Amino acid sequence: MMFKAPKLFILLSSFWVLSCSGPQFKYRTVPMAPGESFEDHVFEGQDYVVTAQGDYSTKAGVKMYELGGNAIDAAAAVSFCISVERPQSTGIGGGGFLVFKSPEMEKPVTFDFREKAPLLADSKMYLDKEGKEIKGKSLNGIFAGGVPGLVAGIVEIHKEYGSLPLATVMQPAIDLAEKGFKVYPELAFALRVREETLRKFPASVKIFFDKNKHILKEGDLLVQSDLAKTLKSIAKKGRDGFYKGWVADAIVAEERRRGGLIRYNDLSRYNMIKRKPVEGKYKDYEIYSMGPPSSGGIHVIQILNILEPLNLGHYGIQDAKTIHYTASAMQQAFADRARYLGDMDFVKVPLRELTSKEYAKKIREKIPHHRALKKDEVLPGQFDGYESTETTHFSIMDKLGNMVSSTQTINGFMGSGLVIPGTGILLNNEMDDFATKVGAKNLFGAVGGENNLVESEKRPLSSMSPTLVLKKGKPVMAVGTPSGTRILTCVAQTILNYIEHNEPLLNAVSAVRFHQQWYPDELRVGTLGLKKEEEDELRDMGYKINHKNLGCRIQAIAMEKGQFIGVSDPRGLGLAAGK
Ligand code: DON
């Protein structure tokens, strides 16, 4: 069933990845995460490939193809299964985005199943009487959770495009929740980080602690029987199995008991929205990504537009010049993000202007050639009268021409920490992605602007950037990652590494990455660092380098000479598989 990558390819690529490169190498790449094997992370196939951040979930997707299902059956199976396998990252108490292209479609479509602010929410809800932010209120417990969208999204997408019964695509998730699995290092770490918050909620303790009330550790069995019951209710009744009936009763009862804001109305009114993708062009390639309420697609395209005429491929991936221009483009993107981005159903966003080649040209011309821009020199663009108009990622591509790229999340590790009693649903803390007040920073340090203040039924601004790359309408690449604000810069870099620098996909994914988000005024570089001479040159240009992992875990698939190559980022848990 599983097609193995040819040995020579494995050897060559292992050499690249595992050798960590000294000065004799062109650039720095990360080693494989401890305990992960190269063969799991890289896969070459002819018929279809799935890459996701967990073995059970990738296998669930592959299984759907084996049963005669299509790409959306696989996507739905991965979505529900990863909800069980990575409770630290995503879940049916969360939401996400999915970008899809079938061979029949002229252009991809995007699906927005982002959480919404409850009807009773307002822009002052995270402030005290003096107007100061109440620490932790948007991050922990009942007020942190937006109205979950994942179930509505996946069930509706599957209803329209799937071919197997919903119960079939949900079975791997139900089995995994019932039988359980051993806690793996990434999950054990997240549980330790969130232990204190989880301990406050008895329904969370019931699942994530052992009988002696110790947080589960690596190797312990995690069984989620209440979650299995909720999943069965969805498998039987579709969206009503979550947004109505006993599951809705349990959610509203817990909200009322703890003084929270989500009511039946919020659940019944939750709607997945099919939206046009944001589009860009980079040389011969078409880029399609997620528009608002994500900032991701706009800024991935903006960064690529700024860099396109510079032909950075001449310098190489980690040359100081490449990093300088790319970091400057990122800095501008984050200044614009803070000023303009928000849910376009509520606020005006100058989408066309921000993704235009003219604006990119103006920005490019302001980047000095030999020094870093200081944060105060970077100001949001001016547009007159513009028109309104721990997360996880998986990618799927198949020989029929289907492409899926989806990022799903409950926001921070273990979301709000609160499990709705009797349901196994871990509530998200996506409300923290709103600006609790103008100028306030979220969990990822992103500065919040007026357009992203909380409003009843609004969707919080996201950085998630599920992206598809095509060339003259033909599939090239499906790509995305978790990691907050770093998502959009990691996606932009991976696309550049692959199509501008012409690196093989494995190298494009495993190269050390960097990130600049305007505030703080620093160039964040993966802990392995860059070559000394490049870092010295960047410091001479005025960059403050901070060696700190970016947290991205790219899941990418590309089409090379009629063959698929799938790469699950070697930095963390993941599996690329198919046929
Ligand atoms: O939507 C967003 O941008 C964030 N809620 C994503 C959070 C995330 O990626 C956490 N992951 N590690």
Residues whose N, C-alpha, C, O or C-beta is under 5 A from the ligand:
A	BS01	DON	E390 T391 T409 N411 D433 L461 S462 S463 M464 P482 S483 G484
